Structure formats: C-alpha cells, structure tokens
C-alpha cells in the first residue's frame, strides 16, 4: 500500500497562473482509488459485524475520503501532493 511518489508521478499544469502546480498522474490516482475501494469494502464488512463501530475507524474513513478527493481534484505543488498521498 505504500509508495513514495516521484516527479514522474506528478503532472504539471500547463498555462497555470502559478508555475509548479499540478496533480498526481491518472495511473497512480487510479491505483489509489482501487485501494480505497478495497478498504471501503473491508470497513463495510467490519461495520456489518458491529452494532457500535469504533469511532476512530469512522474518523479514519472520513479522512481517507477527504484525502482521495484532494488528490484527485486539487492542483497542488509536488511537495503538497506527496504529503496528500502520505496522508491517504
């Protein structure tokens, strides 16, 4: 599940007002989305067995969702993108 993004994973935006911003490559983002789906399935199975799910799990699930949206939608610097992938 862990990998350190490289400059090759970062697609710079052309014609942007600010130089140096961009997004994670579509290929890498798709890989993260696949991992996210698998984690969501595991969480659903866990929740189905529990009447009162662990509150930490609820927070982590929400953070996973937010990190995924941020990585897929927001243009950032390379350093910020690496941080977002790490948070994911």
N, C-alpha and C positions, 0 to 999 in steps of 0.2 A: 504494500500500500504506500510505501514511502519512496519518493524520488525527489531529487533536488533539481528544479527547473534550471535550464541553461539559457543562454542568449538565443539559441536555436529554437527554443520553445516560445519565444516572445516575438510577436508580430507587431512591428512598429506601425503606427498610424501615419499615413501619408496625407499631407495637406492640413495637418492639425495646426491649431494656433500655437501650441506649445510643442517643442521638439522633445522626443524621448518618452512619449506615452504610447501605449498600445495595449494589446490583450494577449492572453495565453492562446497558443495555436489551437485550431479547431480539433486537431487529432488528440492533443493532450487533454483538452476540455472534455471531449467525448469519453476518454478513459476515466476521468474523474466522475463523470455522470454515471458511468456503468458501476463504479464502486459505490457511488451514492445510492443507486437503486438497490444494490445488494445489501447495503447497510439498512436501508429503509425496510426491506423485507425481513431482515433479522429483528429489527425493532418491532415490527408488527407481530411477529411470532412471539416475541417476549411479552409484549403487551397483552396478547390474547391469553396468556397463561397467568397473568397477574391482575388482580382486582384493582390494586392501587400501585401504578407504576412508579418506579424510582424517579424522584424529582430531578436528580442530576441527569438522568437519561433524557428527560424532557428538554432540559436546557441544552444538552449536547446536540440533540436532534435539531433544535431550532438554530443553533449556531452552525451546524452543518448546512442547513438550508440557506442561511444568510451568506455563508462563505461561498457556496455554489453560485448563488445569484451574482454576488460581487465579482467573482472570477469570470463568469460568462458575459456579464453585461457592462461592467465599468471599465473604461480605459484608465490605466494607471502607469506609473513608472515600472521599470523592470523590478526594482527592489520591492516595491509595494506588491507586485504580482507574486513574487516569491513568498512574501510574508502571507499573502492570502492563501496560497497553496499550502503552506505550512500549517496555517490555522485550520484549513479543511482537513 
